Amino acid sequence: MRIRATVAAVTGALALSAFAVPAAQADDSAISRADVAKVLDSAHAASGKSGARIAAAEADAPYALDASFSNVKVNGGKAIVAGTSKQVTVPTTFTLTHAADVDIAAADFVVDLEVYRGSYDSPDNYLFGDLYPTCTPVSTTVASCKGTIDARPGDGELLNSDAGTWNANAYAVAFNGQDPSAEDFDITKVGYAEVAKAGTTKVQRFSKLTVNASPEPVKKGKTITVKGNLTRANWETNKYAGYTVQSVKLQFKKKGTSTYVDVKTVKSGSAGALKTTVKAASDGYFRYNFAGTTTTPAVKAAGDFVDVN
């Protein structure tokens, strides 16, 4: 089981080495995330700058690898939406451009794309894939790369405050046959390139919305009461909780038509409760429609049919 990333700032970098990640889970290659962290930490320390893209040419630091990243996409541009317990895995894609002498097929060449919340210097949290991305050459200097971001809210990897906008961090490390665990490990022979802000994504708390219109059936002109509940994932209790003080539209679709029309806007109350009344006019379906926020995705309730006599 992975341990949740904690608030940390190690030489102005995402603190990969600040918590345990078993190498077997990170990848089946000989290079672990702790090995990569050793290179990143040295590069950031040598650069003397937070969020450095390329390592400075100093002693005891990796050299600047001729590589860059573009066309970065996390989940195809859609938000990462996590519920209370189930693991969420979303795809990442990007283009890696490199010098012809960079051997991206080497067993000790590592490329990765992570996402982090907060500042690059001291992230509140970050997420990465269980496996490193794989890159397929499209020319001698360009490769198309695919990976994943894996999140386990049930294991405590997310806090409610983590919902919102995250940044993507991309890096490549060429170990060039150097063994990070060896006494004669020479980090100056390791190549490194990084982009601290390669893109953005949103991480959101999964939402649910219900509706119940009653009585059924009802006489024309009589009052219909439409109730519902707007809830969202609470990553700290692993349960769903009411999303209060949110504007939710009540909509109606007349029988025989295909379009819902807005009736009125209702504010969610205690425990996310929704309640309003309307006059019965014709047979049709009522539903609630929530437009979503930065932290919570949009959601629509399934229509509830009311037979008007």
N, C-alpha and C positions, 0 to 999 in steps of 0.2 A: 504494500500500500504506500502510495506517495504521501509525503508529509507536506502540509500546506505551507506555501511560501510566506515568510514573515517580513515585516518591514525591516529593510536592511540596506546599507550603502557600503559596498566594498569597492574601494578605489573608484567610486563614481560609476559603478556598473550594476547591472542586475546581478544580484548575489546568488549565482548558481551554486556556489559552494557553501552557502549558508545553511542548507538543509540537506538531508539525506535523500538521494535518489539511487536506488540499486541499479547498477550498470545493466543487469539483465533485462530490467524493465525499460530503461531508456533506449536500449538498442542491443542487438546481438553482436555488434562489432567490438573490436578490442579497445576502442576509444569510449570512455565513459564521460558523463557530463562533468564529473569532478576534474577529469583531465582537461576538458575544454575550459572549465572555469579557471584553471591555473593559468592558461594562456590569456584569457580575457582579462583577468585581474592584472597580470603583468603589463599587458598592452595599455590598459587604462591608467595604471600608475605611471608608466613611461610618458604617456601623452600629456599628463598634467592637466587634462581638461575633462570635465564631465561630459559623458555622451560622445566621446571621441569616435570618429568614423574609422580612422586608420591609425595604427600604432605609430608612434614617433620612432625615428631611427636612432635609438639609443641602446646602450649596452644592457644586457639582461632583459631584452624585450623582443617580441617577435617582429619580423620585418613586415613591411607593408605589402600585403598580397594584392596583386593586380586583379581585383574582382569587384563587381558591383551588382546591385539588385534593382529590378524594375518590375512593373506590372504586378505588384503585390496585391493579392486579394485574400481575405479571410472569409470563409463561408460564402464565397461568391458575391460578397458585398452585403450579405444579410447579417443580422445580429446573431450572436450566439445566445440562444435561449435555454436556460437550465431550470429544471423542476426541483423537487425536493430531495430526490435520492438517485435517480437513474443517471448513469454516466452519459455525458454528451460528447460526441465526437463530430467535429466539423472539418471540412477540407481547407487546406491552404494551397495557393499556387503563386509562383513567382518566376521571373526570368533571371538566370544567373549569367552574367557576361564576364569573361575572364581572359587572361592572356593564354596564348596557345600552349605555353609551357606549363600551365597549371593542370595537374593530373586529377581531374575531378572523379575519376574512376578508381583512384587509389583507396585501399581499405582504410587508411588513416586520414582521408580527407573528409571533413565534416562541414555540413551546411545546415543551418537551422533557422526557423522563424518562430518567434515566441510573441506573446502579447502581454502587456503589463498595464497595471492600473496605477495612476499617480505619476510622479515625476520619474524620469530615468535615473536620476541620482539616487533616489530613495523610494523605490516602488512600494506601494501598499500591498500589491499582490501581483503574481504573474502566472501564466499558464503556458504549457508547451505540449508537444505530442509525445506519446509513449515511445514512438520510434522517430529517428531522424528522417527528414524528407529525402526523397530519391530524386535524382536529376537525370534527365535523358538528353543527350547531346542532339542539337539540331544543326550544329555546325562545329567547326574546330574551336570556336570561341564563345558559343552561346549554348545554354542548356535550359530546358523547360523543367521546372521542379514542382513536385507535389508532396504535400505532407498533411499533417492533421494538427488540430488543437484538441486536447482531451481534458475534460473537466469532470470532477466527481464531487458534486455538491453534498452527497451523502457521507463523504469522508472528511468533510470540514474544509474543503479547498476554497470555498467561497463564503464571504460574509455579506450581509445585506448591503453594507456600504460599498461593496465592490460593483454594484450595478451602475451602469453608465458607460461612458466612452473610455476605451482602452487604446493604447498605441501598440504598433507592431515593431519588433526589433529583429533585424536579420543579420546574420554573421556567417563567415566561412573561415575555417581553420585548416591549413595544410600542414600536417605534422612531418611530412617528408622523411619518414622512417625513424624519426626521433621517438623514443620511448619515454613518456612522462614519468614513469615509475623508476627509471634507471638512474643510477648515481651520476652518470655522465650526460644526462639530458641537457641538450644545448637549445635553449628556447630561441636563440637568435637565428636558428635554422628553421624555425617554424613560421609559416606565413599566416597573416591575419587581416581580415577586412570586416567592417561592420557598419551598419546603418542603424542608428538609434531610433529614428522615427521613419520607418519604411512605409507606414500606412496606419489606418485606424479601423476600429471595429467597435461594436457595442456588445456588452454582456448584460442580458436582461433576465428578470425574474418571471418565470412562466406564469401566465394569467389564466383564470377561468371565469366564466360568466354564465349565470343561469337566468331563466325567466319562467314565470308561472302566472298566467292570466286566468282569473276566475270571476264569477261563476261560469260554468260551461254545462249546458247551453245558457244563453241569456236572452232576454227580450230586448228588442230594439228600443233604444232610448234609455235603457237602464245603465247603471254604473258598473263598469268593469274595473277591478283592482288588479294591477300588474305589479307583481313582486319579483325580486331577483337578488342575486348576490355577486359582487365583484371581489374575487380573491386572487392572491398571487403567492408564489413560493416564498417561504421564509427559510433562508439557507442556514439560519442558526438554530432553528427548532426542527427543521426537516418536516414541516407541516405547512398547510396553506392557511393564510390569514387574510382578513378583510383589508381591502384597499380603500381607505376612507377619503372623503372630500374630493371625489373625482367626478367630472362631468361625463355622464353616460346618456346617449340618445335612446329614447324609446322610438321604435319604428314599427310601421304596419304595412303589411302586404295584402291587398284585397284578393280574395279567392278568384282564381282565373287569370291573375296577372303574374308578372315575373319580377316586379321591382318593389323594393321596400321604400317607403317615404317617411321622412322624419315627422314625428308627432310632437314631441317635446323633449327637453333636456332635464335629466334628473341627477341630483347630487347623491353620491353614495354616502351612507351614514355609518353608524356604529357597525363594526364587523363587516363593512362593505355592503350593507343592506340597501336595497333599492325598492322604492314603493311609490306608486302614483295611481291616479284614477283617470279614466276616460269614459265617454259615453259610447254605448254600443251602437254601431251604425250599420255594419255589414259583416258577413262572414269573412274571416281572414286570419292572418298570422301576426302575432306580436313578437317582437324580439328586442333585446337591449344590444346596443352597439357601442363598444368602448374604443376610442381612437388611439389609445396608447400614450406612453410618455417615454422619455429617454431611458428610464430604468425598467419599463414594463411594456411588453408588446401589445398591440391591438388585439382585440378578441370580440367575436360576435356570438351571442347565444343562438341556439337552434330555435327556429320559430315555434311558438305555441299557438295552435289553432283554436279559435273561438267560433262556435256556431251561434249565430244571431237569428232568433226567431221573429 
